Amino acid sequence: MKGMVFNELERMVVAAAGEDLWEEILETTPLETPEGVFLGPQSYPDSEFVAIVVATGKALKTPLEQLVPAFGRYLFPRLAERFPIFLRPEMTAKSFLVTVEATIHLEVRKLYPDAGLPRFDFVDPAADRLEITYASPRRLCALVAGMIDGVAEHFHEEVQVEHDRCVHRGDEVCHFELRFRPGKRPTP
């Protein structure tokens, strides 16, 4: 996993509970990375991310089923801020989401061939619907669900998400059915 994801998790924890708690999490979590210093463009073992997330959940007394999606909601606007080139004013939540695999991940793979990105497939059955299939050995579908919520918030839309198939329930891949209800966009 890229260091920037670790960095954003740190920012979220520090904003919620302070620098001391983050340092305590790093000190009490066995890590291969010296002193828990994660450099944005470098790759780190997924196991370290999982260990830090588990330790964060314990430290914040927050179940992982809540923490991981909350991190996804937090992460999307941070990524949008860092990479505004992928967001255009005329986009909607749906039109943005369908660019993830063919545009965003394509560009990320060019820059970071070792990124180990998940695979997303899309089916577009109706103007107000989208089906997303997520496949990744990381099994971070809860993060994906949180990021979808973050996308909806960014575009000021309501998105109903049904996670009808999940690797954590024995399915081969995760499948999300989304229904979109455009909201009122703020005036600039």
Buried (B, 14 or more C-beta within 10 A) or exposed (E): BBBBBBBBBBBBBBEBBEEEBBBBBBEEBEBEBEEBEBEEEBBBEBEBBBBBBBBBBBBBEBEBEEBBBBBBBBBBBBBBEEEEEBBEEEBBBBEBBBBBBEEBBEEBEEEBEEBBBBEBEBEEEEEEBBBBBBBBEBBBBBBBBBBBBBBBBBBEBEBEBEBEBBBEEEEEBBBBBBEBEBBEEEEE
